[in-house]
Amino acid sequence: PPESEIALSGVLEEDSAWRLAASPATANVSPAPVKKMIAAAQCPIHLARGEADALVTLEQLRGYDDASVDIAGAGHNTMVEKPEAVLKWVESKLR
């Protein structure tokens, strides 16, 4: 729930806006073991990114999934910025 201790510790109000309480630098601790995670998957893996994502390139994704795509008009938080486009892409993979 939004009023839970966990939720309240994860976001901060700053300058009349909300932001994550975590520093983006936490992602620099170590790289994610993507190859191991994909190898352990028990389902098909499909990858997409926002075309303006500064954290991962389409070429990097295609190293794991040749059919990876860019979602137009979005950055790293594609599922927040363009949820309809993400849903359309997911639905295309379910056919």
N, C-alpha and C positions, 0 to 999 in steps of 0.2 A: 504493500500500500504506500501511497505517496508520503504519508506521515510516519512511516516506519523508521526506525533508527538507521537501518541500512540505506534506505533511500535518502534520508536527510544527511547522511555522511558522504554521499556520492556527488552531491551538487552544492554549489555555493551561489548566493546572490551577490552580484558585483555590478555596480553602476546601473542599477535598476534592470539588470538582465541576469540570466542564469547561465552557469558554466559548470563543466565537470570539475570535481574537486581534485582529481588526479592530474599530475603534470604529464603533458605529452611525452616528456623524456622517459617515462617509465617503459615505453615501447622500445627503448634503446638498450634495455638490460641484456638481452640476447635475442638472436633471430629465432623466429618460430620454426619448429621442426616440420616444415611443410611436407617434405618428401615422406617422412614417417607417418604424418597424419593422413596423407592421401593413400599411402600403402595400407594403412590400417582400416580405411573406409570399407564398409560392407554395402556400398551403394555407388551408383555412378556419381562422378564428381564433375561439376560444370562451374566455370569461373567467369566472373564479369567484374568490371570496375567502372567507376565514373571516368569519363574521358579526361577530366581535369585533375584526376587523383595524382597528387605529388608524391605519394608514398610507394606506389607500385606502378610499373609500366605494363602496357599490354603485352609487350615482348616477354617480360618476366612471367606473366600469367600463362602465356602460351608455352612456356617451358614445362608446364604441368598439364595443360589442356589446350590442344591445338585449336579448338573451337572457341576459345575465350573471346569475349567481346567487350567493347566500350559501350557504356550507356551515356547517350548524349545529354549535355547540359548539366552534368553532375560532377562532383568532386569525390573526396574520400568517403563521405557519409551518404552515399547514393541512396540507401534505403530510407533516409530521412528527407533528402532533397528531391528525389524522384520516385516515391513509392509506387506510383502507377506503372512507371516504366519497369521497375524491378519485378512487380507482379506479372506484367505481360511477358517478361523474359522467363521467369520461373514457369509460368503456364506453358510457354512454348517448349520447355524441356519435358513437360509431363505428357506430351502427345506421343 
